[in-house]
Amino acid sequence: MKEQFNDLKTQLELLEWPRLYMFKFIVPNSPEMIAKVGNLFSAEAEMNLQPSKNGNYMSVTGKEVMISVEAVLEVYYKAAEYKGVIAL
């Protein structure tokens, strides 16, 4: 599973850390799935929700200060465990 994030890891390693990082996920529009993805972020994170045109999906954007490449990747690894969640 972690191999799918190798390119992202390479790109992130070019940046200076800590820094504000923006995550974006497409989630099936159910309270349970939105809560699971929302829990990937700390209480200090800024989180925005935007429903899809037909309301079947929710775009979840989270902005948070991340301390390292590994911290960013951990969020993506956890999100990848949730069925139907797409990381952008």
C-alpha positions in Angstrom: 0.0 0.0 0.0 2.8 2.5 0.9 4.4 2.1 -2.5 1.6 4.1 -4.1 2.8 7.1 -2.2 6.5 6.9 -3.3 6.1 9.8 -5.9 4.4 12.0 -3.3 7.1 11.2 -0.8 9.8 12.2 -3.2 8.0 15.6 -3.9 7.5 16.2 -0.2 11.1 15.7 0.6 12.0 18.7 -1.6 10.1 21.0 0.8 11.1 22.5 4.1 9.3 21.2 7.3 7.4 22.1 9.4 4.9 23.8 7.0 1.2 24.3 6.4 -0.1 21.4 4.3 -3.4 21.0 2.5 -5.0 17.6 2.2 -7.9 16.9 -0.1 -10.1 13.8 -0.1 -13.2 12.8 -1.9 -15.4 10.8 0.5 -18.8 9.0 0.1 -21.4 11.4 1.5 -22.2 9.6 4.8 -21.8 11.0 8.3 -19.6 8.0 9.3 -17.1 8.4 6.4 -16.9 12.2 6.8 -16.2 11.7 10.5 -13.5 9.1 9.9 -11.7 11.4 7.5 -12.2 14.4 9.7 -10.6 12.5 12.5 -7.4 12.3 10.5 -6.8 15.9 11.4 -6.0 17.5 14.8 -8.5 19.9 16.5 -6.3 22.8 15.3 -6.7 22.0 11.6 -8.9 24.0 9.3 -11.4 21.7 7.7 -13.9 22.5 4.8 -16.6 20.4 3.4 -18.1 20.7 -0.1 -20.8 18.4 -1.4 -20.6 17.1 -5.0 -23.1 18.3 -7.6 -25.4 15.3 -7.0 -24.7 15.0 -3.3 -23.2 11.5 -3.5 -19.8 12.6 -2.4 -18.2 15.1 -0.1 -14.9 17.0 -0.8 -13.0 17.2 2.5 -10.2 19.7 2.6 -8.0 19.9 5.6 -5.2 22.5 6.2 -2.8 21.7 9.1 0.7 22.5 10.1 2.7 19.3 9.6 6.1 18.7 11.2 7.5 16.2 8.6 7.1 14.2 5.5 6.4 11.2 7.6 3.6 12.9 9.4 1.9 13.8 6.1 2.3 10.3 4.7 0.8 8.8 7.9 -2.4 10.8 7.2 -2.5 9.4 3.6 -1.8 5.8 4.8 -4.7 6.0 7.3 -7.0 7.5 4.7 -6.1 4.7 2.2 -7.6 2.1 4.7 -11.1 3.6 4.3 -13.1 2.1 1.5 -14.3 4.6 -1.1 -12.0 7.5 0.0 -9.9 9.1 -2.8 -6.9 11.2 -2.0 -6.2 14.1 -4.4 
